[in-house]
Amino acid sequence: MSTTDHRTRIAATAVTIERVEGDNSECGRPLTFTGTDLFARVDTVLNVWRQSAPALGYHKYDLAVRFADGHTIKVQLELNRDVPIDSGRELYDTAAAYVNLGWGPQYSEPWQSLLDNYQLGD
């Protein structure tokens, strides 16, 4: 998801995805993307993977994003057969959810920093 405001956001330099549930031929084989259109290319693969997710339920995948300043964020997200993937939006929504959990600043501040300073998506 791209955010438009007056701040320059720190761009992603690499995105790694790894399927952790589902088709054994796809699990345990991390794929790393660099260059341009990172999230769009990641989403292309994830949208293929989601086709083999169960009709009821989901499969999981790991997402790791390295940013230009060296910061890395790692999360585990879900593949749902019926829901097209937008990994940048899912990362943004996950960070926003963690900020709003009310678990205190020691937990929410790193996620808020991610929302404030980093480009989450293309």
C-alpha positions as CSV (number, residue, x, y, z in Angstrom):
1,M,0.0,0.0,0.0
2,S,1.5,3.3,-0.8
3,T,1.0,6.2,1.5
4,T,0.9,9.8,0.3
5,D,1.9,12.5,2.7
6,H,4.6,15.1,3.1
7,R,7.2,12.6,4.5
8,T,9.5,10.5,2.5
9,R,9.1,6.9,3.4
10,I,12.0,4.4,3.6
11,A,11.6,2.0,0.7
12,A,11.9,-1.8,0.8
13,T,15.0,-3.2,-0.8
14,A,14.1,-6.9,-0.4
15,V,11.0,-9.0,0.3
16,T,11.3,-12.7,1.2
17,I,8.2,-15.0,1.4
18,E,8.1,-18.6,2.5
19,R,5.1,-20.8,2.5
20,V,4.8,-22.6,5.8
21,E,1.5,-24.6,5.3
22,G,0.1,-26.3,2.3
23,D,1.6,-27.8,-0.8
24,N,4.8,-29.5,0.3
25,S,6.5,-28.7,-2.9
26,E,6.2,-25.0,-2.1
27,C,6.8,-25.1,1.7
28,G,10.2,-24.4,3.1
29,R,11.5,-22.8,0.0
30,P,12.0,-19.1,0.6
31,L,11.8,-16.8,-2.3
32,T,13.5,-13.4,-2.2
33,F,12.6,-10.5,-4.4
34,T,14.8,-7.4,-5.0
35,G,14.6,-4.5,-7.4
36,T,11.5,-2.7,-8.6
37,D,7.8,-3.5,-8.0
38,L,8.7,-5.8,-5.1
39,F,5.3,-6.2,-3.6
40,A,3.6,-6.6,-7.0
41,R,5.9,-9.5,-7.8
42,V,5.5,-11.0,-4.4
43,D,1.7,-10.7,-4.7
44,T,1.8,-12.6,-8.1
45,V,3.4,-15.6,-6.4
46,L,1.1,-15.4,-3.3
47,N,-1.9,-15.3,-5.5
48,V,-0.8,-18.5,-7.1
49,W,-0.2,-20.1,-3.7
50,R,-3.6,-19.1,-2.4
51,Q,-5.3,-21.2,-5.1
52,S,-4.3,-24.4,-3.2
53,A,-5.4,-23.1,0.2
54,P,-8.4,-25.0,1.7
55,A,-11.9,-23.9,0.7
56,L,-12.6,-23.4,4.4
57,G,-9.7,-21.9,6.4
58,Y,-6.3,-20.8,5.3
59,H,-2.6,-21.6,5.0
60,K,0.2,-19.5,6.4
61,Y,3.2,-17.8,4.9
62,D,6.1,-15.8,6.3
63,L,6.9,-12.4,5.0
64,A,10.2,-10.6,5.7
65,V,10.8,-7.1,4.4
66,R,14.2,-5.4,4.5
67,F,14.3,-1.7,4.1
68,A,16.9,0.7,2.8
69,D,18.1,1.7,6.3
70,G,18.7,-2.0,7.2
71,H,15.5,-2.4,9.3
72,T,13.8,-5.7,8.8
73,I,10.2,-6.7,9.8
74,K,9.0,-10.3,9.9
75,V,5.4,-11.4,10.1
76,Q,3.3,-14.5,9.5
77,L,0.2,-13.9,7.4
78,E,-2.6,-16.0,5.9
79,L,-3.4,-17.3,2.4
80,N,-7.1,-17.6,1.9
81,R,-8.3,-19.1,-1.3
82,D,-11.1,-16.5,-1.8
83,V,-9.2,-13.4,-0.9
84,P,-6.7,-11.8,-3.4
85,I,-3.4,-11.0,-1.8
86,D,-2.1,-7.4,-1.4
87,S,0.9,-8.0,0.8
88,G,1.7,-4.3,1.4
89,R,-1.8,-3.7,2.6
90,E,-1.7,-6.8,4.8
91,L,1.5,-5.6,6.4
92,Y,0.0,-2.2,6.9
93,D,-3.1,-3.6,8.4
94,T,-1.2,-5.9,10.7
95,A,1.0,-3.1,12.0
96,A,-2.1,-0.9,12.6
97,A,-3.8,-3.8,14.5
98,Y,-0.8,-4.2,16.8
99,V,-0.7,-0.4,17.4
100,N,-4.3,-0.6,18.5
101,L,-4.1,-3.6,20.8
102,G,-3.5,-1.4,23.9
103,W,-0.6,-3.5,25.2
104,G,1.5,-0.4,26.0
105,P,4.1,1.7,24.2
106,Q,6.9,-0.8,24.5
107,Y,4.8,-3.0,22.2
108,S,3.0,-0.5,20.0
109,E,5.8,2.0,19.3
110,P,7.9,-0.2,16.9
111,W,4.7,-0.9,14.9
112,Q,3.8,2.8,14.9
113,S,7.3,3.6,13.7
114,L,6.8,1.2,10.8
115,L,3.6,2.9,9.9
116,D,5.1,6.4,10.2
117,N,8.4,5.8,8.5
118,Y,8.4,3.0,6.0
119,Q,6.8,2.4,2.6
120,L,4.6,-0.6,2.9
121,G,3.9,-1.7,-0.7
122,D,4.8,-0.4,-4.1
